[in-house]
């Protein structure tokens, strides 16, 4: 998946002073921030599950 910045860089190279690009940049950044905020707890949960199952595997030897 392309990051929002990569997409905007590609578009803004073609349209330097476009309001559309500015709006797109703001929208994509907002989506990316919301996505990261939503994914952070899931990643933490997955990491803690992985760590605890790993500890369990080590202690059962």
mmCIF file of the N, C-alpha and C atoms, coordinates in Angstrom:
data_MODEL
# 
_entry.id   MODEL 
# 
loop_
_atom_site.group_PDB 
_atom_site.id 
_atom_site.type_symbol 
_atom_site.label_atom_id 
_atom_site.label_alt_id 
_atom_site.label_comp_id 
_atom_site.label_asym_id 
_atom_site.label_entity_id 
_atom_site.label_seq_id 
_atom_site.pdbx_PDB_ins_code 
_atom_site.Cartn_x 
_atom_site.Cartn_y 
_atom_site.Cartn_z 
_atom_site.occupancy 
_atom_site.B_iso_or_equiv 
_atom_site.pdbx_formal_charge 
_atom_site.auth_seq_id 
_atom_site.auth_comp_id 
_atom_site.auth_asym_id 
_atom_site.auth_atom_id 
_atom_site.pdbx_PDB_model_num 
ATOM 1   N N  . UNK A 1 1  ? 0.839  -1.191  0.000   1.00 0.00 ? 1  UNK A N  1 
ATOM 2   C CA . UNK A 1 1  ? 0.000  0.000   0.000   1.00 0.00 ? 1  UNK A CA 1 
ATOM 3   C C  . UNK A 1 1  ? 0.878  1.246   0.000   1.00 0.00 ? 1  UNK A C  1 
ATOM 4   N N  . UNK A 1 2  ? 0.573  2.163   -0.878  1.00 0.00 ? 2  UNK A N  1 
ATOM 5   C CA . UNK A 1 2  ? 1.318  3.414   -0.925  1.00 0.00 ? 2  UNK A CA 1 
ATOM 6   C C  . UNK A 1 2  ? 0.946  4.282   0.265   1.00 0.00 ? 2  UNK A C  1 
ATOM 7   N N  . UNK A 1 3  ? 1.941  4.977   0.782   1.00 0.00 ? 3  UNK A N  1 
ATOM 8   C CA . UNK A 1 3  ? 1.616  5.910   1.859   1.00 0.00 ? 3  UNK A CA 1 
ATOM 9   C C  . UNK A 1 3  ? 0.954  7.145   1.265   1.00 0.00 ? 3  UNK A C  1 
ATOM 10  N N  . UNK A 1 4  ? 0.248  7.859   2.104   1.00 0.00 ? 4  UNK A N  1 
ATOM 11  C CA . UNK A 1 4  ? -0.427 9.081   1.645   1.00 0.00 ? 4  UNK A CA 1 
ATOM 12  C C  . UNK A 1 4  ? 0.578  10.057  1.060   1.00 0.00 ? 4  UNK A C  1 
ATOM 13  N N  . UNK A 1 5  ? 1.743  10.165  1.675   1.00 0.00 ? 5  UNK A N  1 
ATOM 14  C CA . UNK A 1 5  ? 2.742  11.117  1.194   1.00 0.00 ? 5  UNK A CA 1 
ATOM 15  C C  . UNK A 1 5  ? 3.248  10.750  -0.191  1.00 0.00 ? 5  UNK A C  1 
ATOM 16  N N  . UNK A 1 6  ? 3.448  9.450   -0.459  1.00 0.00 ? 6  UNK A N  1 
ATOM 17  C CA . UNK A 1 6  ? 3.930  9.017   -1.771  1.00 0.00 ? 6  UNK A CA 1 
ATOM 18  C C  . UNK A 1 6  ? 2.914  9.364   -2.852  1.00 0.00 ? 6  UNK A C  1 
ATOM 19  N N  . UNK A 1 7  ? 1.641  9.123   -2.557  1.00 0.00 ? 7  UNK A N  1 
ATOM 20  C CA . UNK A 1 7  ? 0.582  9.441   -3.524  1.00 0.00 ? 7  UNK A CA 1 
ATOM 21  C C  . UNK A 1 7  ? 0.547  10.936  -3.791  1.00 0.00 ? 7  UNK A C  1 
ATOM 22  N N  . UNK A 1 8  ? 0.577  11.716  -2.729  1.00 0.00 ? 8  UNK A N  1 
ATOM 23  C CA . UNK A 1 8  ? 0.484  13.170  -2.880  1.00 0.00 ? 8  UNK A CA 1 
ATOM 24  C C  . UNK A 1 8  ? 1.711  13.719  -3.588  1.00 0.00 ? 8  UNK A C  1 
ATOM 25  N N  . UNK A 1 9  ? 2.896  13.195  -3.280  1.00 0.00 ? 9  UNK A N  1 
ATOM 26  C CA . UNK A 1 9  ? 4.109  13.641  -3.969  1.00 0.00 ? 9  UNK A CA 1 
ATOM 27  C C  . UNK A 1 9  ? 3.988  13.404  -5.467  1.00 0.00 ? 9  UNK A C  1 
ATOM 28  N N  . UNK A 1 10 ? 3.502  12.233  -5.857  1.00 0.00 ? 10 UNK A N  1 
ATOM 29  C CA . UNK A 1 10 ? 3.362  11.905  -7.272  1.00 0.00 ? 10 UNK A CA 1 
ATOM 30  C C  . UNK A 1 10 ? 2.378  12.849  -7.959  1.00 0.00 ? 10 UNK A C  1 
ATOM 31  N N  . UNK A 1 11 ? 1.286  13.160  -7.285  1.00 0.00 ? 11 UNK A N  1 
ATOM 32  C CA . UNK A 1 11 ? 0.266  14.027  -7.881  1.00 0.00 ? 11 UNK A CA 1 
ATOM 33  C C  . UNK A 1 11 ? 0.721  15.481  -7.876  1.00 0.00 ? 11 UNK A C  1 
ATOM 34  N N  . UNK A 1 12 ? 1.311  15.922  -6.782  1.00 0.00 ? 12 UNK A N  1 
ATOM 35  C CA . UNK A 1 12 ? 1.659  17.339  -6.670  1.00 0.00 ? 12 UNK A CA 1 
ATOM 36  C C  . UNK A 1 12 ? 2.829  17.704  -7.579  1.00 0.00 ? 12 UNK A C  1 
ATOM 37  N N  . UNK A 1 13 ? 3.641  16.720  -8.001  1.00 0.00 ? 13 UNK A N  1 
ATOM 38  C CA . UNK A 1 13 ? 4.676  17.005  -8.994  1.00 0.00 ? 13 UNK A CA 1 
ATOM 39  C C  . UNK A 1 13 ? 4.035  17.486  -10.296 1.00 0.00 ? 13 UNK A C  1 
ATOM 40  N N  . UNK A 1 14 ? 2.875  16.932  -10.616 1.00 0.00 ? 14 UNK A N  1 
ATOM 41  C CA . UNK A 1 14 ? 2.193  17.300  -11.859 1.00 0.00 ? 14 UNK A CA 1 
ATOM 42  C C  . UNK A 1 14 ? 1.383  18.590  -11.703 1.00 0.00 ? 14 UNK A C  1 
ATOM 43  N N  . UNK A 1 15 ? 0.843  18.838  -10.536 1.00 0.00 ? 15 UNK A N  1 
ATOM 44  C CA . UNK A 1 15 ? -0.036 20.002  -10.306 1.00 0.00 ? 15 UNK A CA 1 
ATOM 45  C C  . UNK A 1 15 ? 0.457  20.783  -9.093  1.00 0.00 ? 15 UNK A C  1 
ATOM 46  N N  . UNK A 1 16 ? 1.416  21.631  -9.304  1.00 0.00 ? 16 UNK A N  1 
ATOM 47  C CA . UNK A 1 16 ? 2.074  22.285  -8.169  1.00 0.00 ? 16 UNK A CA 1 
ATOM 48  C C  . UNK A 1 16 ? 1.119  23.096  -7.298  1.00 0.00 ? 16 UNK A C  1 
ATOM 49  N N  . UNK A 1 17 ? 0.294  23.948  -7.889  1.00 0.00 ? 17 UNK A N  1 
ATOM 50  C CA . UNK A 1 17 ? -0.505 24.886  -7.091  1.00 0.00 ? 17 UNK A CA 1 
ATOM 51  C C  . UNK A 1 17 ? -1.993 24.575  -7.154  1.00 0.00 ? 17 UNK A C  1 
ATOM 52  N N  . UNK A 1 18 ? -2.332 23.315  -7.033  1.00 0.00 ? 18 UNK A N  1 
ATOM 53  C CA . UNK A 1 18 ? -3.731 22.928  -7.174  1.00 0.00 ? 18 UNK A CA 1 
ATOM 54  C C  . UNK A 1 18 ? -4.394 22.809  -5.813  1.00 0.00 ? 18 UNK A C  1 
ATOM 55  N N  . UNK A 1 19 ? -5.575 23.408  -5.694  1.00 0.00 ? 19 UNK A N  1 
ATOM 56  C CA . UNK A 1 19 ? -6.346 23.270  -4.456  1.00 0.00 ? 19 UNK A CA 1 
ATOM 57  C C  . UNK A 1 19 ? -6.762 21.823  -4.246  1.00 0.00 ? 19 UNK A C  1 
ATOM 58  N N  . UNK A 1 20 ? -7.004 21.121  -5.363  1.00 0.00 ? 20 UNK A N  1 
ATOM 59  C CA . UNK A 1 20 ? -7.391 19.712  -5.274  1.00 0.00 ? 20 UNK A CA 1 
ATOM 60  C C  . UNK A 1 20 ? -6.314 18.903  -4.575  1.00 0.00 ? 20 UNK A C  1 
ATOM 61  N N  . UNK A 1 21 ? -5.069 19.160  -4.930  1.00 0.00 ? 21 UNK A N  1 
ATOM 62  C CA . UNK A 1 21 ? -3.959 18.418  -4.329  1.00 0.00 ? 21 UNK A CA 1 
ATOM 63  C C  . UNK A 1 21 ? -3.873 18.720  -2.842  1.00 0.00 ? 21 UNK A C  1 
ATOM 64  N N  . UNK A 1 22 ? -4.055 19.987  -2.488  1.00 0.00 ? 22 UNK A N  1 
ATOM 65  C CA . UNK A 1 22 ? -4.029 20.364  -1.074  1.00 0.00 ? 22 UNK A CA 1 
ATOM 66  C C  . UNK A 1 22 ? -5.132 19.651  -0.311  1.00 0.00 ? 22 UNK A C  1 
ATOM 67  N N  . UNK A 1 23 ? -6.333 19.635  -0.887  1.00 0.00 ? 23 UNK A N  1 
ATOM 68  C CA . UNK A 1 23 ? -7.450 18.936  -0.253  1.00 0.00 ? 23 UNK A CA 1 
ATOM 69  C C  . UNK A 1 23 ? -7.189 17.452  -0.144  1.00 0.00 ? 23 UNK A C  1 
ATOM 70  N N  . UNK A 1 24 ? -6.621 16.882  -1.201  1.00 0.00 ? 24 UNK A N  1 
ATOM 71  C CA . UNK A 1 24 ? -6.313 15.449  -1.200  1.00 0.00 ? 24 UNK A CA 1 
ATOM 72  C C  . UNK A 1 24 ? -5.265 15.130  -0.141  1.00 0.00 ? 24 UNK A C  1 
ATOM 73  N N  . UNK A 1 25 ? -4.253 15.979  -0.052  1.00 0.00 ? 25 UNK A N  1 
ATOM 74  C CA . UNK A 1 25 ? -3.204 15.789  0.950   1.00 0.00 ? 25 UNK A CA 1 
ATOM 75  C C  . UNK A 1 25 ? -3.796 15.783  2.352   1.00 0.00 ? 25 UNK A C  1 
ATOM 76  N N  . UNK A 1 26 ? -4.643 16.764  2.644   1.00 0.00 ? 26 UNK A N  1 
ATOM 77  C CA . UNK A 1 26 ? -5.251 16.842  3.973   1.00 0.00 ? 26 UNK A CA 1 
ATOM 78  C C  . UNK A 1 26 ? -6.137 15.635  4.242   1.00 0.00 ? 26 UNK A C  1 
ATOM 79  N N  . UNK A 1 27 ? -6.911 15.224  3.234   1.00 0.00 ? 27 UNK A N  1 
ATOM 80  C CA . UNK A 1 27 ? -7.805 14.077  3.407   1.00 0.00 ? 27 UNK A CA 1 
ATOM 81  C C  . UNK A 1 27 ? -7.009 12.800  3.627   1.00 0.00 ? 27 UNK A C  1 
ATOM 82  N N  . UNK A 1 28 ? -5.994 12.578  2.812   1.00 0.00 ? 28 UNK A N  1 
ATOM 83  C CA . UNK A 1 28 ? -5.197 11.354  2.941   1.00 0.00 ? 28 UNK A CA 1 
ATOM 84  C C  . UNK A 1 28 ? -4.465 11.310  4.275   1.00 0.00 ? 28 UNK A C  1 
ATOM 85  N N  . UNK A 1 29 ? -3.929 12.446  4.698   1.00 0.00 ? 29 UNK A N  1 
ATOM 86  C CA . UNK A 1 29 ? -3.251 12.477  5.997   1.00 0.00 ? 29 UNK A CA 1 
ATOM 87  C C  . UNK A 1 29 ? -4.227 12.180  7.126   1.00 0.00 ? 29 UNK A C  1 
ATOM 88  N N  . UNK A 1 30 ? -5.447 12.721  7.034   1.00 0.00 ? 30 UNK A N  1 
ATOM 89  C CA . UNK A 1 30 ? -6.458 12.481  8.057   1.00 0.00 ? 30 UNK A CA 1 
ATOM 90  C C  . UNK A 1 30 ? -6.823 10.997  8.093   1.00 0.00 ? 30 UNK A C  1 
ATOM 91  N N  . UNK A 1 31 ? -6.995 10.390  6.906   1.00 0.00 ? 31 UNK A N  1 
ATOM 92  C CA . UNK A 1 31 ? -7.321 8.961   6.828   1.00 0.00 ? 31 UNK A CA 1 
ATOM 93  C C  . UNK A 1 31 ? -6.187 8.137   7.420   1.00 0.00 ? 31 UNK A C  1 
ATOM 94  N N  . UNK A 1 32 ? -4.945 8.510   7.093   1.00 0.00 ? 32 UNK A N  1 
ATOM 95  C CA . UNK A 1 32 ? -3.790 7.761   7.584   1.00 0.00 ? 32 UNK A CA 1 
ATOM 96  C C  . UNK A 1 32 ? -3.691 7.869   9.110   1.00 0.00 ? 32 UNK A C  1 
ATOM 97  N N  . UNK A 1 33 ? -3.925 9.049   9.650   1.00 0.00 ? 33 UNK A N  1 
ATOM 98  C CA . UNK A 1 33 ? -3.877 9.246   11.104  1.00 0.00 ? 33 UNK A CA 1 
ATOM 99  C C  . UNK A 1 33 ? -4.962 8.422   11.787  1.00 0.00 ? 33 UNK A C  1 
ATOM 100 N N  . UNK A 1 34 ? -6.180 8.458   11.225  1.00 0.00 ? 34 UNK A N  1 
ATOM 101 C CA . UNK A 1 34 ? -7.279 7.674   11.808  1.00 0.00 ? 34 UNK A CA 1 
ATOM 102 C C  . UNK A 1 34 ? -6.970 6.187   11.733  1.00 0.00 ? 34 UNK A C  1 
ATOM 103 N N  . UNK A 1 35 ? -6.429 5.758   10.599  1.00 0.00 ? 35 UNK A N  1 
ATOM 104 C CA . UNK A 1 35 ? -6.096 4.341   10.410  1.00 0.00 ? 35 UNK A CA 1 
ATOM 105 C C  . UNK A 1 35 ? -5.041 3.908   11.431  1.00 0.00 ? 35 UNK A C  1 
ATOM 106 N N  . UNK A 1 36 ? -4.004 4.725   11.593  1.00 0.00 ? 36 UNK A N  1 
ATOM 107 C CA . UNK A 1 36 ? -2.953 4.395   12.566  1.00 0.00 ? 36 UNK A CA 1 
ATOM 108 C C  . UNK A 1 36 ? -3.505 4.362   13.981  1.00 0.00 ? 36 UNK A C  1 
ATOM 109 N N  . UNK A 1 37 ? -4.400 5.291   14.299  1.00 0.00 ? 37 UNK A N  1 
ATOM 110 C CA . UNK A 1 37 ? -5.000 5.327   15.637  1.00 0.00 ? 37 UNK A CA 1 
ATOM 111 C C  . UNK A 1 37 ? -5.850 4.085   15.878  1.00 0.00 ? 37 UNK A C  1 
ATOM 112 N N  . UNK A 1 38 ? -6.547 3.639   14.832  1.00 0.00 ? 38 UNK A N  1 
ATOM 113 C CA . UNK A 1 38 ? -7.382 2.443   14.975  1.00 0.00 ? 38 UNK A CA 1 
ATOM 114 C C  . UNK A 1 38 ? -6.528 1.178   15.055  1.00 0.00 ? 38 UNK A C  1 
ATOM 115 N N  . UNK A 1 39 ? -5.424 1.149   14.324  1.00 0.00 ? 39 UNK A N  1 
ATOM 116 C CA . UNK A 1 39 ? -4.605 -0.060  14.254  1.00 0.00 ? 39 UNK A CA 1 
ATOM 117 C C  . UNK A 1 39 ? -3.685 -0.218  15.463  1.00 0.00 ? 39 UNK A C  1 
ATOM 118 N N  . UNK A 1 40 ? -3.339 0.874   16.121  1.00 0.00 ? 40 UNK A N  1 
ATOM 119 C CA . UNK A 1 40 ? -2.398 0.804   17.242  1.00 0.00 ? 40 UNK A CA 1 
ATOM 120 C C  . UNK A 1 40 ? -2.840 -0.170  18.331  1.00 0.00 ? 40 UNK A C  1 
ATOM 121 N N  . UNK A 1 41 ? -4.086 -0.119  18.818  1.00 0.00 ? 41 UNK A N  1 
ATOM 122 C CA . UNK A 1 41 ? -4.496 -1.077  19.865  1.00 0.00 ? 41 UNK A CA 1 
ATOM 123 C C  . UNK A 1 41 ? -4.462 -2.524  19.371  1.00 0.00 ? 41 UNK A C  1 
ATOM 124 N N  . UNK A 1 42 ? -4.789 -2.721  18.085  1.00 0.00 ? 42 UNK A N  1 
ATOM 125 C CA . UNK A 1 42 ? -4.779 -4.082  17.524  1.00 0.00 ? 42 UNK A CA 1 
ATOM 126 C C  . UNK A 1 42 ? -3.355 -4.610  17.487  1.00 0.00 ? 42 UNK A C  1 
ATOM 127 N N  . UNK A 1 43 ? -2.428 -3.755  17.065  1.00 0.00 ? 43 UNK A N  1 
ATOM 128 C CA . UNK A 1 43 ? -1.024 -4.174  17.011  1.00 0.00 ? 43 UNK A CA 1 
ATOM 129 C C  . UNK A 1 43 ? -0.510 -4.498  18.412  1.00 0.00 ? 43 UNK A C  1 
ATOM 130 N N  . UNK A 1 44 ? -0.845 -3.651  19.385  1.00 0.00 ? 44 UNK A N  1 
ATOM 131 C CA . UNK A 1 44 ? -0.395 -3.889  20.763  1.00 0.00 ? 44 UNK A CA 1 
ATOM 132 C C  . UNK A 1 44 ? -0.950 -5.204  21.282  1.00 0.00 ? 44 UNK A C  1 
ATOM 133 N N  . UNK A 1 45 ? -2.229 -5.456  21.008  1.00 0.00 ? 45 UNK A N  1 
ATOM 134 C CA . UNK A 1 45 ? -2.858 -6.698  21.458  1.00 0.00 ? 45 UNK A CA 1 
ATOM 135 C C  . UNK A 1 45 ? -2.174 -7.893  20.812  1.00 0.00 ? 45 UNK A C  1 
ATOM 136 N N  . UNK A 1 46 ? -1.928 -7.793  19.507  1.00 0.00 ? 46 UNK A N  1 
ATOM 137 C CA . UNK A 1 46 ? -1.278 -8.894  18.795  1.00 0.00 ? 46 UNK A CA 1 
ATOM 138 C C  . UNK A 1 46 ? 0.125  -9.129  19.349  1.00 0.00 ? 46 UNK A C  1 
ATOM 139 N N  . UNK A 1 47 ? 0.839  -8.054  19.622  1.00 0.00 ? 47 UNK A N  1 
ATOM 140 C CA . UNK A 1 47 ? 2.193  -8.195  20.167  1.00 0.00 ? 47 UNK A CA 1 
ATOM 141 C C  . UNK A 1 47 ? 2.163  -8.811  21.558  1.00 0.00 ? 47 UNK A C  1 
ATOM 142 N N  . UNK A 1 48 ? 1.216  -8.399  22.387  1.00 0.00 ? 48 UNK A N  1 
ATOM 143 C CA . UNK A 1 48 ? 1.156  -8.945  23.743  1.00 0.00 ? 48 UNK A CA 1 
ATOM 144 C C  . UNK A 1 48 ? 0.743  -10.409 23.710  1.00 0.00 ? 48 UNK A C  1 
ATOM 145 N N  . UNK A 1 49 ? -0.153 -10.777 22.788  1.00 0.00 ? 49 UNK A N  1 
ATOM 146 C CA . UNK A 1 49 ? -0.524 -12.187 22.637  1.00 0.00 ? 49 UNK A CA 1 
ATOM 147 C C  . UNK A 1 49 ? 0.682  -13.007 22.193  1.00 0.00 ? 49 UNK A C  1 
ATOM 148 N N  . UNK A 1 50 ? 1.427  -12.466 21.237  1.00 0.00 ? 50 UNK A N  1 
ATOM 149 C CA . UNK A 1 50 ? 2.608  -13.172 20.740  1.00 0.00 ? 50 UNK A CA 1 
ATOM 150 C C  . UNK A 1 50 ? 3.630  -13.338 21.864  1.00 0.00 ? 50 UNK A C  1 
ATOM 151 N N  . UNK A 1 51 ? 3.825  -12.298 22.649  1.00 0.00 ? 51 UNK A N  1 
ATOM 152 C CA . UNK A 1 51 ? 4.792  -12.361 23.746  1.00 0.00 ? 51 UNK A CA 1 
ATOM 153 C C  . UNK A 1 51 ? 4.342  -13.359 24.807  1.00 0.00 ? 51 UNK A C  1 
ATOM 154 N N  . UNK A 1 52 ? 3.060  -13.338 25.170  1.00 0.00 ? 52 UNK A N  1 
ATOM 155 C CA . UNK A 1 52 ? 2.593  -14.238 26.227  1.00 0.00 ? 52 UNK A CA 1 
ATOM 156 C C  . UNK A 1 52 ? 2.581  -15.687 25.747  1.00 0.00 ? 52 UNK A C  1 
ATOM 157 N N  . UNK A 1 53 ? 2.228  -15.937 24.492  1.00 0.00 ? 53 UNK A N  1 
ATOM 158 C CA . UNK A 1 53 ? 2.238  -17.317 24.004  1.00 0.00 ? 53 UNK A CA 1 
ATOM 159 C C  . UNK A 1 53 ? 3.673  -17.810 23.869  1.00 0.00 ? 53 UNK A C  1 
ATOM 160 N N  . UNK A 1 54 ? 4.582  -16.893 23.588  1.00 0.00 ? 54 UNK A N  1 
ATOM 161 C CA . UNK A 1 54 ? 5.992  -17.254 23.497  1.00 0.00 ? 54 UNK A CA 1 
ATOM 162 C C  . UNK A 1 54 ? 6.525  -17.617 24.887  1.00 0.00 ? 54 UNK A C  1 
ATOM 163 N N  . UNK A 1 55 ? 6.149  -16.862 25.897  1.00 0.00 ? 55 UNK A N  1 
ATOM 164 C CA . UNK A 1 55 ? 6.565  -17.166 27.272  1.00 0.00 ? 55 UNK A CA 1 
ATOM 165 C C  . UNK A 1 55 ? 5.998  -18.511 27.709  1.00 0.00 ? 55 UNK A C  1 
ATOM 166 N N  . UNK A 1 56 ? 4.746  -18.768 27.340  1.00 0.00 ? 56 UNK A N  1 
ATOM 167 C CA . UNK A 1 56 ? 4.106  -20.031 27.695  1.00 0.00 ? 56 UNK A CA 1 
ATOM 168 C C  . UNK A 1 56 ? 4.853  -21.195 27.047  1.00 0.00 ? 56 UNK A C  1 
ATOM 169 N N  . UNK A 1 57 ? 5.233  -21.013 25.790  1.00 0.00 ? 57 UNK A N  1 
ATOM 170 C CA . UNK A 1 57 ? 5.950  -22.072 25.074  1.00 0.00 ? 57 UNK A CA 1 
ATOM 171 C C  . UNK A 1 57 ? 7.303  -22.338 25.733  1.00 0.00 ? 57 UNK A C  1 
ATOM 172 N N  . UNK A 1 58 ? 7.971  -21.281 26.160  1.00 0.00 ? 58 UNK A N  1 
ATOM 173 C CA . UNK A 1 58 ? 9.279  -21.450 26.800  1.00 0.00 ? 58 UNK A CA 1 
ATOM 174 C C  . UNK A 1 58 ? 9.138  -22.108 28.170  1.00 0.00 ? 58 UNK A C  1 
ATOM 175 N N  . UNK A 1 59 ? 8.100  -21.761 28.926  1.00 0.00 ? 59 UNK A N  1 
ATOM 176 C CA . UNK A 1 59 ? 7.958  -22.283 30.285  1.00 0.00 ? 59 UNK A CA 1 
ATOM 177 C C  . UNK A 1 59 ? 7.464  -23.728 30.292  1.00 0.00 ? 59 UNK A C  1 
ATOM 178 N N  . UNK A 1 60 ? 6.877  -24.204 29.193  1.00 0.00 ? 60 UNK A N  1 
ATOM 179 C CA . UNK A 1 60 ? 6.343  -25.564 29.173  1.00 0.00 ? 60 UNK A CA 1 
ATOM 180 C C  . UNK A 1 60 ? 7.405  -26.611 28.846  1.00 0.00 ? 60 UNK A C  1 
ATOM 181 N N  . UNK A 1 61 ? 8.628  -26.193 28.580  1.00 0.00 ? 61 UNK A N  1 
ATOM 182 C CA . UNK A 1 61 ? 9.704  -27.158 28.255  1.00 0.00 ? 61 UNK A CA 1 
ATOM 183 C C  . UNK A 1 61 ? 10.066 -28.027 29.434  1.00 0.00 ? 61 UNK A C  1 
# 
